[in-house]
Every structure is written in structure tokens, then in C-alpha cells.
Amino acid sequence: MESTQAIQYAQNNRERYLAELKELLAIPSISTHSQNKPDIQRAAEWLTTQLTGMGFENIAILPTAGHPVVYGEWLHVPGKPTVLVYGHYDVQPVDPLIEWTSPPFEPTVRGENIFARGASDNKGQIFAALKALEALLKNEGLPLNVKVMIEGEEEVGSPNMARFVAQNKAKLKCDIILNTDMGVQRPDLPALTYGLRGMVYLELWIYGASHDLHSGGFGGSVANPAAVLCELIAGMHDADGRVTLPGFYDKVRKLPDEERAEIARMPFSDDEWRKMTGVPQLIGEKGFTTLERLGARPTLEVNGIVSGFTGEGTKTVLPAKAMAKISMRLVPYQDPNAVEEQFKEYLRRHAPPTVRWEVRKLSSSPAVLVQRDTVGVRAAVKAMEATFGVKPVFKLEGGSVPAVSLFQANLGVDPVQMGFSLPDDNFHSPNEKLHLPTHNRGIETYIRFFDAAAGR
């Protein structure tokens, strides 16, 4: 039996839902900035108020060594499965602010989209799941047991999640995990993610002189850390786009022909991807399609570089130090600790003796590969097909969600990875948005998913 009353309720309450979503998006819950810690707390409290109003029980803001976890449960259907719904309420920084068309924490609807930081990643997605649960609770009732866990540190690599999950295994015990931090390929084509890349995020520091020097008086006699850093980074890829860290590909999973065929089913155009990103030409590892590079192959990217004088005008210094933030996205079977060591070995082999270097690890998590024929996945396929009118495609996702691998390892459950962001939603970038028609379809899909997972 489908929850037609719940779906109608969600459709009738879209205006209220949008107003509530705006309230959540207006909270600048940036997890990486210490000055936003009060906003993190406000966002957590806002979510507990929502859960209370929906009728959830044992609602709590659970502390960690960093930002807290919001938890609530509704466990009143004996004999039915328990679903753990996961999402995060923290958001990325907004820089560069000047590139935002409207203020990032003043949610603004333009056309079919709402623009705000966190609209797509991940407030809009977890909000959709909560509204689906509300619609069921206010009408036919929940057909199964539900636990909700929303963390506040995903955007900084979930550094305290491993300890939290390990310490709360009994509380988080479940039969199905729903990870809402996902997306679809197009508004008319749903997708389920069966693989996530892992990540190692490092800072590389290069040190030269004990202090900045006059570039005229000392240039040509001592090494320039900025130049050395650039040379080292340039050597981290070869002419075929492969990463040159020693041993980097030793454990990389070979992509089976069946999966390559599934990836090829997805409608994708290199030209459209180029236009969406605004680049003159695409790049990538030789021998793989763009979609395969995005989800099935590892990468090494520079996320930021700082050195010397970068202010307005001129100041002729030879900088004493240089720093680059470098992230490596990993695929199944690559070990984050081994990759970190490979990075250091590259530096041992290639850094000149004219400088000294230091590597600082900021975060890491392994890749995730899940089964595509679990009870939860079958329920998701059924729900998506009923809502969108077509079967979903299965895809490998290039991003990382550290909590998912922790759930897999500690709870022994493969997650269902189902969300409704779009590739052009600008998550992590200025003018982040959420496509409201797809968002509304997402709410209806989640309603059908909970029904299907319960066998209703």
C-alpha cells in the first residue's frame, strides 16, 4: 500500500516546507570556522525542534570532541526493519563572497532554484528526508522504525565520527542506512550511488630562509620555497594524467567491464560538462572516459597555495615558506595511510636539499563500495521508479562521505545512497543552489522508500 495521503500532504505543504527550509539555510553553520560555533549550535537546536514537532523521541544533541550530533528515534513497529537516516547540517565556507549573486545566508528563490550555502549540500537533502518522515507520521504513520543522525563536521572530514560511531554502536544499530548526502544525474533521471571515493587531505609546507628576504639582495643565492613548491606539485602528474607518487596505483581496483557498461549508460556529454565548468578543454587520465575518471579513478588535486606577498601593489620579497593544501581522492582498496606515506616518499625523492619540508594530515577516509542488490537498494529502486517514471542508473560518485565507511565497518550495514542534488548545484562554490522541483520529487521518493523498505 502506497502512502498516498502522505504524498498529498507533502504536496499541500510545499509552501510551508520552503519557508522552513529557508530558516535552516539562513543559519551560517560553517564547521571549519571557530567563530561560527554558536551557529553550529543554533542549527543543531533548530533540527531538534523539528524532530520534536514531528513526534520523534529520545531527541538529543550529543557532544563530540568537536561539533555535536543531532539524534532522534521513533521505534514503534515491532518486527519491522529499522532505518538509520544520515545527513549533515554543517556547511562549507562561502569564499569568495564577491562572486555570490545574492548573500549566501539569505536564501533567495530565482526561477526554479533556491540559492544559499548548504542548499544542496546537505541541508536540502536531509530536510527532504525529514519532511517525508513528517508526512508519514501525520498521515498513515511510519511503516517501520527510524533513527535520525545528523552530524556537524562532515565538511571538515568528520574527524570525531569514528569515535562517536564506535562508542554508539548499540544506539545506531539498524537494518538499513539511508545516506542523504547524494545526488541524481538529471532532473528526469534518478541515480543511486554504489561507490564513494575516499580521501587524504594534507598540507605541504616548504621552508627556506628563516625569514622573508629582499628578492634583489638575496635572489639567486637561496632557494625560493614558492618556486620549489610549484616544481614539486608540477611533478606529481605525468603527461598521461597519472599521479606519479610511488606505488600510488598498486592497490587501485580494476573497473570491471560490467561496471564500465553501466557507467556508459548514463547520459553524459563531455561538451556539456566543459560548458558547465567553464573550462576551455577537459583533461584526465589517459584510457578512461570522463565519467570513469570522476568516480572510478583516484586523483590528486591542489586545493590552495599560499606564499609570500599577495596584497595589492608590489613588495619584492623572497618568501621564507610556502604552503599547499592537497587532497587525494581514493578508490576501493587504496589505504589512506599508505597513500600518505607514498606522498612523503615522493618528497623524499624529489625535494631538493636547499629546503626542508613538512606534511600535516588534516583528514582521511577510505573509499566505499556497496552491494547493489540489498533490501534497501531494491526499495530505493522501486521508490525512484515510481516517482520519476524511469529506473535509476547506478553510478560511482567522486566525492567522499567519511561517515559512510564508518557505518559500513562498525554497523556491518551497506548504506543506501540516495539524494537529489544536481551536478550543477555549485556545492562548495559560490551561488550554491537547490532545484526545487527535483527537491519536491525527492520528498515523495523518500516517502515511497520508507514504504517499500517496510514492505508496505
GUDRENMI-53791 format. One record per atom (N, C-alpha, C): residue in three letters; z, y, x. Coordinates in steps of 0.05 Angstrom, whole numbers, plus 5000, padded with zeros to 4 digits. Example, Ala and Ser with C-alpha at 12.3 -4.5 7.8 and 13.67 -1.06 7.14 Angstrom:
BEGIN
ALA515648865264
ALA515649105246
ALA515649345264
SER514249555257
SER514349795273
SER515750015258
// end
This chain:
BEGIN
MET500049765017
MET500050005000
MET500050255018
GLU498150425014
GLU497950675029
GLU499750885016
SER500951055033
SER502751265023
SER501051505014
THR499751474991
THR498151694980
THR499751934973
GLN502151894963
GLN503852124957
GLN504652284982
ALA505252145003
ALA505952275028
ALA503552435039
ILE501152325038
ILE498852465047
ILE498352705030
GLN498552685004
GLN498252914987
GLN500353124992
TYR502753034997
TYR504953225004
TYR504253375030
ALA503253235050
ALA502453375075
ALA500253575070
GLN498353505053
GLN496153695047
GLN497153935032
ASN499053895014
ASN500054114997
ASN501854305014
ASN502954205036
ASN504854365051
ASN503654465078
ARG501054475080
ARG499854565105
ARG500654855112
GLU500855025093
GLU501555305099
GLU504355325110
ARG506255175098
ARG508955165109
ARG509055035136
TYR507654815139
TYR507454685165
TYR506554885187
LEU504455035181
LEU503355225201
LEU505455435208
ALA506955535188
ALA508955735193
ALA511155625211
GLU511955375206
GLU514055245223
GLU512955195251
LEU510455105253
LEU509355065280
LEU509355325296
LYS508755545283
LYS508755805296
LYS511555865307
GLU513655795292
GLU516455835301
GLU516855685327
LEU516055435328
LEU516455275352
LEU514855385376
LEU512355455371
LEU510555555392
LEU511555825403
ALA513055975387
ALA513956235396
ALA516256215416
ILE517355975420
ILE519655945439
ILE518455885466
PRO518956055486
PRO517856025513
PRO519355815530
SER519155565522
SER520655345534
SER519255245559
ILE519055415579
ILE517755355605
ILE519755205622
SER519254955628
SER521254795641
SER521554855671
THR519454965683
THR519554995712
THR520955255721
HIS521455445702
HIS522655695708
HIS525555695700
SER527355755719
SER530255745713
SER530955965692
GLN529456185692
GLN530156405673
GLN529656325644
ASN528056105640
ASN527456015613
ASN529355795603
LYS531455745618
LYS533355535609
LYS534455585581
PRO535255835574
PRO536155885547
PRO533955825526
ASP531455865533
ASP529355805514
ASP528955505511
ILE529355355533
ILE529355065531
ILE531454975510
GLN533855085512
GLN536055015494
GLN535255085465
ARG534055325462
ARG533155415435
ARG531155215423
ALA529255125439
ALA527254945429
ALA528554675421
ALA530454585437
ALA531854335430
ALA533354365404
GLU534654595401
GLU536254635376
GLU534354655352
TRP532054785356
TRP530054805334
TRP529254525324
LEU528854345343
LEU527954075336
LEU530253925322
THR532653955331
THR534853815317
THR535153915288
THR534654175284
THR534754285257
THR532554155240
GLN530254115251
GLN528053975237
GLN528853695230
LEU529953545249
LEU530653275244
LEU532853255223
THR534753435223
THR536853445203
THR535753485175
GLY533953675173
GLY532653735147
GLY531053505137
MET529953345154
MET528353115146
MET530052875137
GLY532552875144
GLY534352655136
GLY534952465158
PHE534252535183
PHE534952355206
PHE537952355211
GLU538852155225
GLU541752125231
GLU542252105261
ASN544752115268
ASN545552095296
ASN543852275314
ILE543452515305
ILE541752715319
ILE543452835341
ALA542352865365
ALA543852965387
ALA541953095407
ILE543153285422
ILE541753395445
ILE543153275469
LEU541853075481
LEU543052915502
LEU542553035529
PRO544653085545
PRO544353215571
PRO543053025592
THR541653145610
THR540853005635
THR541653195658
ALA540953115682
ALA541553295705
ALA539853545704
GLY537753545687
GLY536053775684
GLY536153865655
HIS533853865642
HIS533653955614
HIS534253715595
PRO535353775572
PRO536353565554
PRO534053425538
VAL534853195527
VAL533153035510
VAL534153065481
VAL532253105463
VAL532953115434
VAL532552835423
TYR534552745408
TYR534552465397
TYR535352465368
GLY534152295352
GLY534952245325
GLY533951975316
GLU535051865295
GLU534251605286
GLU534551575255
TRP532951395244
TRP533151315216
TRP532651015216
LEU534750865211
LEU534650575214
LEU535750435189
HIS534050435168
HIS535050335143
HIS533050135130
VAL531450005146
VAL529649805135
VAL529949545151
PRO532049395145
PRO532549145159
PRO530148955158
GLY529648825180
GLY527448635182
GLY524748765188
LYS524549025188
LYS522049165195
LYS522249265224
PRO519849315236
PRO519849405264
PRO521149675267
THR521849735292
THR522949995300
THR520950125318
VAL520150375311
VAL518250525327
VAL519850745341
LEU519350775367
LEU520450995383
LEU518251205386
VAL518651445375
VAL516651655376
VAL517351835400
TYR515451865418
TYR515952035442
TYR514152275443
GLY515252495453
GLY513752735459
GLY515452915476
HIS514453155482
HIS516053345498
HIS515753625487
TYR517953775489
TYR518054045479
TYR517754265500
ASP517654185525
ASP517354385546
ASP514354445550
VAL513854675562
VAL511054765565
VAL510654855594
GLN508054895601
GLN507254995627
GLN507655295629
PRO507755405653
PRO507755695656
PRO505155815645
VAL505056075641
VAL502856205628
VAL500856345647
ASP501456345673
ASP499856485692
ASP496956375692
PRO494956555696
PRO495156845697
PRO495156975669
LEU497257135665
LEU497657255638
LEU495357425630
ILE494057565649
ILE491957755642
ILE489557615629
GLU489257355632
GLU486957215621
GLU487357115592
TRP489757155581
TRP490257085554
TRP489157295535
THR487657205515
THR486557395495
THR488757495476
SER490657335470
SER493057415455
SER495457305469
PRO497857435466
PRO500257355481
PRO500857065477
PRO501556925499
PRO501856625498
PRO504056535479
PHE506056705474
PHE508256625457
PHE508356785431
GLU505956885423
GLU505557005397
GLU503256845384
PRO503956625372
PRO501856445361
PRO499856595343
THR497256565349
THR495256715335
THR493056525326
VAL492356545300
VAL490256375289
VAL487656535290
ARG485656415303
ARG482956535304
ARG481056315296
GLY479656345274
GLY477856135264
GLY479455895257
GLU478655665268
GLU479955405261
GLU482155335281
ASN482755515300
ASN484655445321
ASN487055635321
ILE489355525330
ILE491655685335
ILE492055695365
PHE492455935376
PHE492655975405
PHE495456035412
ALA496555885431
ALA499255935441
ALA499755725463
ARG501555795482
ARG502355595502
ARG503855375488
GLY503055125494
GLY504354895482
GLY503154805456
ALA501154955446
ALA499954885420
ALA498854605420
SER497454535441
SER496354265443
SER498054075459
ASP499354175481
ASP500854015500
ASP503754105501
ASN505553985487
ASN505253765469
ASN506653825442
LYS507154085438
LYS508654155414
LYS507054095389
GLY504454155389
GLY502854095365
GLY502753795359
GLN502753625380
GLN502453335375
GLN505153215365
ILE507353285377
ILE509853175368
ILE510653295341
PHE509853545336
PHE510253665310
PHE508753515288
ALA506353425294
ALA504753275274
ALA506153015267
ALA507252875287
ALA508652625281
ALA511152685264
LEU512552895270
LEU514952965255
LEU514253025226
LYS512153175222
LYS511353245195
LYS510352995179
ALA509152805193
ALA508452555180
ALA510952405171
LEU512952405188
LEU515452275181
LEU516752415157
GLU516752675158
GLU517852835136
GLU516452765109
ALA513752755110
ALA512252705086
ALA512952425074
LEU513352235092
LEU514151965082
LEU516951975071
LEU518752095085
LEU521552105076
LEU521952245049
LYS520352445044
LYS520552605020
LYS519052474996
ASN517652255001
ASN516052134980
ASN516551834979
GLU514751664989
GLU515151374986
GLU517451265003
GLY518351425023
GLY520451325041
GLY519251205066
LEU520751195087
LEU519751075112
LEU519550765108
PRO517350655116
PRO517050365112
PRO518150195136
LEU519050335156
LEU520150195179
LEU522250365192
ASN523450275213
ASN525650425227
ASN524350605248
VAL525550835252
VAL524451035270
VAL526651155288
LYS525951175314
LYS527551325332
LYS525751545344
VAL526851785347
VAL525252005358
VAL526652095384
MET525052125405
MET526052215431
MET524052415442
ILE525052665446
ILE523352885455
ILE524553005480
GLU523252985502
GLU524353075527
GLU523553365534
GLY524953475554
GLY524553755561
GLY523653795590
GLU522653585603
GLU521953605631
GLU519253475638
GLU517653415618
GLU515153275624
GLU513253445641
GLU513253705637
GLU511453875652
GLU512353925681
VAL514653825688
VAL515553835716
VAL515853555728
GLY514453355715
GLY514453085725
GLY516652905716
SER518252985696
SER520352815685
SER522252715706
PRO523352885723
PRO524952795746
PRO527452645739
ASN528552695715
ASN531052565707
ASN530652355686
MET528152295680
MET527652105658
MET528251815666
ALA527751745691
ALA528251465700
ALA531151395695
ARG532951575703
ARG535851515700
ARG536551515670
PHE535451705655
PHE536051715626
PHE535251465612
VAL532751375617
VAL531851135603
VAL533450885611
ALA534050865637
ALA535550635647
ALA538350635634
GLN539550865631
GLN542250885620
GLN542350855590
ASN540050885577
ASN540050885547
ASN538150665536
LYS537950445550
LYS536250225542
LYS536950125514
ALA539550105508
ALA540350005482
ALA539650205460
LYS540050455465
LYS539450665446
LYS536450675440
LEU534850635461
LEU531950665458
LEU530550405451
LYS532050195448
LYS530849935442
LYS529049955418
CYS526549835420
CYS524649865398
CYS522549645400
ASP520949625379
ASP518749435379
ASP516049565385
ILE515749815379
ILE513349965383
ILE514050245394
ILE512550335414
ILE512850605424
ILE510350765417
LEU510751005405
LEU508551185399
LEU508751425418
ASN506851445437
ASN506651675455
ASN504751875442
THR505752105434
THR504052305421
THR502652495440
ASP503252465466
ASP502152655486
ASP499352565495
MET497452555475
MET494852445479
MET492852615464
GLY490252535465
GLY488152685451
GLY485852505442
VAL484052625427
VAL481552495418
VAL479252625433
GLN476952495431
GLN474652585446
GLN473252815432
ARG472952795406
ARG471652995390
ARG473053005363
PRO472753225347
PRO473953245321
PRO473053015302
ASP470752915306
ASP469752695289
ASP469852425301
LEU471052405325
LEU471252145338
LEU474052095350
PRO475651925336
PRO478351865346
PRO478251695371
ALA480451695386
ALA480551545411
ALA483451445415
LEU483651215427
LEU486251105436
LEU486151075466
THR488251155479
THR488351145508
THR489850885517
TYR488550735534
TYR489850485543
TYR490550505573
GLY489950715586
GLY490750755613
GLY491251045620
LEU493351085636
LEU494051355646
LEU494251345676
ARG493251545689
ARG493551555718
ARG496351635725
GLY497351535747
GLY499851625758
GLY499451865775
MET501651955789
MET501352195805
MET503352205827
VAL502552325849
VAL504352405871
VAL503852705875
TYR505952865872
TYR505653155876
TYR507253245900
LEU505853355920
LEU507053425945
LEU506653725952
GLU508453825969
GLU507954085982
GLU507554026012
LEU505354136022
LEU504854106051
LEU505254386064
TRP507154386083
TRP507754636098
TRP506754606126
ILE505354816136
ILE504454826164
ILE505855066177
TYR507155026199
TYR508655236213
TYR507455286240
GLY507155546247
GLY506155626273
GLY508255776289
ALA507856036292
ALA509756206306
ALA512356236290
SER514356346303
SER516956366290
SER516956596269
HIS514956776270
HIS514756996251
HIS511857086251
ASP511157246230
ASP508457346228
ASP507857516253
LEU505357496263
LEU504557646287
LEU502257836281
HIS501958026298
HIS499658216296
HIS497158056303
SER495158056285
SER492857896290
SER491157996313
GLY491358256319
GLY489858356342
GLY491258296368
GLY493858316368
GLY495358266393
GLY495757976400
PHE495657796379
PHE496157516385
PHE493957326376
GLY492057426360
GLY489857256351
GLY488257146374
GLY487656886373
GLY486156756394
GLY487856626415
SER490556666413
SER492356546433
SER494256346420
VAL494756366394
VAL496456186380
VAL495056086355
ALA495755846345
ALA494455736322
ALA495155886297
ASN493255906279
ASN493656036253
ASN494255816232
PRO496655806221
PRO497355596202
PRO495555586178
ALA494655826169
ALA492855826145
ALA490255686152
ALA489155736175
ALA486655606183
ALA486955306187
VAL489155236200
VAL489754946204
VAL490054806177
LEU491454926159
LEU491854806132
LEU489154766119
CYS487454966120
CYS484754946107
CYS483154716120
GLU483254696146
GLU481754486160
GLU482754206152
LEU485454186150
LEU486553926142
LEU485753846114
ILE485854046096
ILE485153986068
ILE482153916067
ALA480454066082
ALA477554006081
ALA476953726090
GLY478553616108
GLY478153346118
GLY479153126100
MET480453196078
MET481552996060
MET479552866041
HIS477052966042
HIS474852836027
HIS472452806046
ASP470852596041
ASP468452556057
ASP466052656041
ALA463652626052
ALA461252736039
ALA460552596013
ASP461652356008
ASP461252205983
ASP463352255962
GLY465152445968
GLY467252505949
GLY469652315950
ARG469852145970
ARG472051965972
ARG474352085988
VAL476752015980
VAL479152115994
VAL479451966020
THR480052106042
THR480051996068
THR482751906079
LEU484851916062
LEU487451826071
LEU487251526079
PRO488351446101
PRO488151166110
PRO489450976090
GLY487850786081
GLY488950586062
GLY488950676033
PHE487950906027
PHE488151026000
PHE486950845979
TYR484850705984
TYR483450535964
TYR484150245966
ASP486050165983
ASP486649885987
ASP487549745962
LYS489049875945
LYS490149755921
LYS488849845895
VAL486750005898
VAL485450115874
VAL484249895857
ARG484849895831
ARG483849695813
ARG480849715809
LYS479449495811
LYS476549485806
LYS476149505776
LEU474349675768
LEU473749725740
LEU472049495729
PRO473049325710
PRO471449105700
PRO468949205685
ASP466849045685
ASP464349115672
ASP464849175642
GLU466649015630
GLU467149055601
GLU468349335596
GLU470049425614
GLU471249685610
GLU469249905616
ARG467549865636
ARG465450055641
ARG463550085617
ALA463049865604
ALA461349875580
ALA462850025557
GLU465449985554
GLU466950125534
GLU467050425539
ILE467450505565
ILE467350785572
ILE464650905566
ALA462550755571
ALA459850855567
ALA459250895537
ARG460750775519
ARG460450805490
ARG461151085482
MET462951225497
MET463851485489
MET461651685491
PRO461251845470
PRO459252055472
PRO460052265492
PHE458452305512
PHE459252485534
PHE456752585547
SER456752845554
SER454452975567
SER455453125591
ASP454353055615
ASP455053205639
ASP454553505635
ASP452353565622
ASP451553845619
ASP453553995601
GLU454453865579
GLU456553985562
GLU459154015577
TRP459853825593
TRP462353835609
TRP462154065629
ARG459854095641
ARG459354315660
ARG459654585646
LYS458454615623
LYS458554865608
LYS461454925599
MET462954715590
MET465654755581
MET467454855603
THR467054745627
THR468754825650
THR467855075663
GLY465255155659
GLY464255395671
GLY463455375700
VAL463055125710
VAL462255095738
VAL459155075739
PRO458055145762
PRO455155125765
PRO454154845767
GLN455754665778
GLN454954385782
GLN457354205784
LEU457153955773
LEU459353765775
LEU459353625802
ILE461653525809
ILE461953365834
ILE463253095828
GLY463652935847
GLY465152685843
GLY464452465862
GLU466152265861
GLU465852035879
GLU463251885873
LYS461751835894
LYS459151705891
LYS459451425879
GLY457551365861
GLY457551095849
GLY458951075822
PHE459951295812
PHE461451285787
PHE460551515768
THR460651465742
THR459951675723
THR462251875721
THR461752095709
THR463852305706
THR466252195691
LEU465752045669
LEU467951945653
LEU469551735669
GLU468251575685
GLU469651385702
GLU471251525723
ARG470251735735
ARG471751895754
ARG474252015741
LEU474052095716
LEU476252235703
LEU478552055696
GLY478051795692
GLY480251625684
GLY480751385701
ALA478651285714
ALA478951025728
ALA478951045758
ARG478651285769
ARG478651315798
ARG480851505806
PRO481951465830
PRO484051645840
PRO482951905851
THR484552105852
THR483652365862
THR485752495880
LEU484852695895
LEU486652865910
LEU485753155905
GLU487553325895
GLU486753595888
GLU488753795899
VAL487754025907
VAL489554245916
VAL490154415891
ASN492754455885
ASN493554605862
ASN494354895868
GLY494654955893
GLY495255225901
GLY495655255931
ILE494955485942
ILE495255545970
ILE496455815973
VAL498455835991
VAL499756095997
VAL500056126027
SER499256366037
SER499756426066
SER499156716071
GLY500656826089
GLY500057096099
GLY500257316078
PHE498657516082
PHE498657756065
PHE496557726043
THR497457756018
THR495557725995
THR495757965977
GLY497058175985
GLY497358415969
GLY494858585970
GLU494958815956
GLU492758995955
GLU492359135982
GLY489859185990
GLY489359316015
GLY489459136039
THR489959246062
THR489859086087
THR492459076101
LYS492958856114
LYS495258816132
LYS494458596151
THR493858666176
THR492658476195
THR494758306208
VAL495558096194
VAL497657916205
VAL496457646212
LEU497657516230
LEU497157236236
LEU499557086224
PRO499256946201
PRO501656846187
PRO503156636203
ALA505756626199
ALA507456426212
ALA507456156198
LYS506656156173
LYS506755906158
LYS504655906135
ALA503955676125
ALA502155646103
ALA503055406087
MET502555426061
MET503455206043
MET501255146022
ALA500854896017
ALA499054805995
ALA500554605978
LYS500154635952
LYS501154435932
LYS498854245927
ILE499353995930
ILE497253785929
ILE498153565910
SER496453505891
SER497053275873
SER494953065876
MET495852815875
MET494052585876
MET494452425850
ARG492352395835
ARG492452225811
ARG491751935819
LEU493451755811
LEU493251475820
LEU492451295797
VAL491151075804
VAL490250875784
VAL491950625787
PRO491750435767
PRO493450205768
PRO493350055795
TYR495749965804
TYR496249815828
TYR496649995853
GLN496050255851
GLN496750425873
GLN499750495871
ASP501150475893
ASP504050525894
ASP504550815903
PRO505850975887
PRO506351255894
PRO507651295921
ASN509651125928
ASN510951145954
ASN509051085977
ALA507350885973
ALA505450815994
ALA503351035997
VAL502551165975
VAL500551385977
VAL501851625992
GLU504351675986
GLU505751896001
GLU505651836031
GLU506151586038
GLU506151516067
GLU503351536078
GLN501251466063
GLN498551496072
GLN497851786077
PHE498851966060
PHE498452246064
PHE499652336091
LYS502152246096
LYS503452316121
LYS501952206145
GLU500951956142
GLU499451836164
GLU496951996171
TYR495652096150
TYR493252266154
TYR494052506171
LEU496352626165
LEU497252856180
LEU497952786209
ARG499152556212
ARG499852466240
ARG497252446257
ARG495152356244
ARG492652306259
ARG491052566263
HIS491352756245
HIS489452976245
HIS490753256250
ALA493353286246
ALA494553546250
ALA494653606280
PRO493753836289
PRO493753896318
PRO496553946329
PRO496953906355
PRO499653946366
PRO500454236368
THR498654426360
THR499254706361
THR500954806338
VAL501454626318
VAL503154696295
VAL504954466289
ARG506954516272
ARG508554296262
ARG508254296232
TRP508654066219
TRP508254036191
TRP510653906177
GLU510753946151
GLU512953836135
GLU511753776107
VAL512453536096
VAL511653466069
VAL514053446051
ARG513953576029
ARG516153556009
ARG515053435983
LYS516353225974
LYS515453095949
LYS516753235925
LEU515153325906
LEU516153455882
LEU516453255859
SER514553065856
SER514752865835
SER512852645840
SER513352415827
SER511452195829
SER511852005805
SER509751865798
SER509951665777
SER507651475780
PRO507951215773
PRO505751025775
PRO503851045752
ALA501450935755
ALA499550925733
ALA500450725712
VAL499250745688
VAL499950575666
VAL497350445655
LEU497550185650
LEU495350045637
LEU496649875615
VAL495749905590
VAL496949765567
VAL494949575554
GLN496049385539
GLN494449195524
GLN493049335501
ARG490649245494
ARG489149375472
ARG489249215446
ASP491049015445
ASP491048845421
ASP493848785412
THR495648985415
THR498448945405
THR498549015376
VAL500748955363
VAL501149025335
VAL500949325331
GLY502049475349
GLY501949765347
GLY499149875350
VAL497649775369
VAL494849865373
VAL493149795348
ARG493549555338
ARG492049475314
ARG492649665291
ALA495149745288
ALA495949935267
ALA494650205272
ALA494550285297
ALA493350545303
ALA490350545297
VAL488950325304
VAL486150305298
VAL485650325268
LYS487250175253
LYS486950185224
LYS487450465213
ALA489450605223
ALA490150865213
ALA487951065220
MET486951055244
MET484851245253
MET482251195237
GLU481550945234
GLU479050895219
GLU479250985190
ALA481550955178
ALA481951035150
ALA481851345147
THR482751485168
THR482851775166
THR480151905175
PHE479051805197
PHE476551925208
PHE474051805197
GLY474151565186
GLY471851435176
GLY470251275197
VAL471251275221
VAL469951115243
VAL472050985260
LYS471450765272
LYS473350635290
LYS473750805315
PRO476150805326
PRO476550965351
PRO475350825375
VAL474750985395
VAL473950875421
VAL476450845438
PHE476350665457
PHE478550635476
PHE477750785502
LYS479650935513
LYS479051095537
LYS481251085557
LEU480451135582
LEU482351175604
LEU482851475607
GLU485351555609
GLU486051835610
GLU486651915639
GLY485652145647
GLY486052235674
GLY488752355680
GLY490252445659
GLY492852565662
GLY495052355666
SER497452465669
SER499752295674
SER502052365654
VAL503452165644
VAL505852205628
VAL507952015639
PRO509652115657
PRO511451945672
PRO513251775655
ALA514051875631
ALA515851715614
ALA514651455605
VAL512051445602
VAL510751205592
VAL511150965610
SER510751005636
SER511250785654
SER514150705655
LEU515950895650
LEU518850825649
LEU519450655624
PHE518250725602
PHE518650565578
PHE517650285582
GLN515250265594
GLN514050005599
GLN515849835616
ALA516949955637
ALA518549805656
ALA521349735646
ASN522549925631
ASN525349885623
ASN525649755595
LEU523849825577
LEU524049725550
LEU522249485545
GLY520349435563
GLY518649195560
GLY516649215537
VAL515949465530
VAL514149505507
VAL511749675517
ASP509349585510
ASP506949745516
ASP506649965494
PRO506250215502
PRO506150425483
PRO503450445468
VAL503450545444
VAL501050635430
VAL500650925437
GLN498450995450
GLN498051265460
GLN496051405442
MET497151565423
MET495451685402
MET496351965396
GLY494552155403
GLY495052435397
GLY492352555389
PHE492352815384
PHE490052945371
PHE489253205384
SER489853235410
SER488753465425
SER485753415430
LEU484353625438
LEU481553605444
LEU481053685473
PRO478853595486
PRO478353655514
PRO478253955520
ASP477454115501
ASP477154405505
ASP479554565496
ASP481854435493
ASP484254575484
ASP485654745505
ASN484654735529
ASN485654915551
ASN488654865557
PHE489554615555
PHE492254565562
PHE492654615592
HIS494854735600
HIS495454815627
HIS493955065636
SER492255175618
SER490555415625
SER491155635605
PRO490155875611
PRO490356095592
PRO488856025566
ASN489756145544
ASN488456105518
ASN488555815508
GLU490855685513
GLU491255415502
GLU491155435472
LYS489955235460
LYS489555235431
LYS489954965418
LEU490054965392
LEU490254715376
LEU488254745353
HIS486454545351
HIS484454545329
HIS485854455304
LEU486254635285
LEU487854575261
LEU486754355243
PRO484154345238
PRO483154125222
PRO483653845235
THR483353825261
THR484053575274
THR487053525274
HIS488553735277
HIS491553715275
HIS492353605248
ASN491153705226
ASN491853615199
ASN491053325195
ARG488753255206
ARG487952965206
ARG489952795221
GLY490952905243
GLY492952765258
GLY495452705242
ILE496352895227
ILE498752845210
ILE498152615191
GLU495852615178
GLU495152405159
GLU494852135174
THR493752135198
THR493451895213
THR496251775220
TYR498051945228
TYR500751845234
TYR502051725210
ILE501651845186
ILE502751725162
ILE501751445158
ARG499051415161
ARG497851155157
ARG498750965179
PHE499151065203
PHE500050895225
PHE502750775219
PHE504650935210
PHE507350825204
PHE507150615182
ASP505450665162
ASP505050465141
ASP503850205152
ALA501750225168
ALA500449995179
ALA502249835198
ALA503849985214
ALA505649855232
ALA507849695217
ALA508449775193
ALA510449635177
ALA509249415160
GLY506549405160
GLY505149205144
GLY505049285114
ARG505349545109
ARG505349635081
ARG502449695072
// end
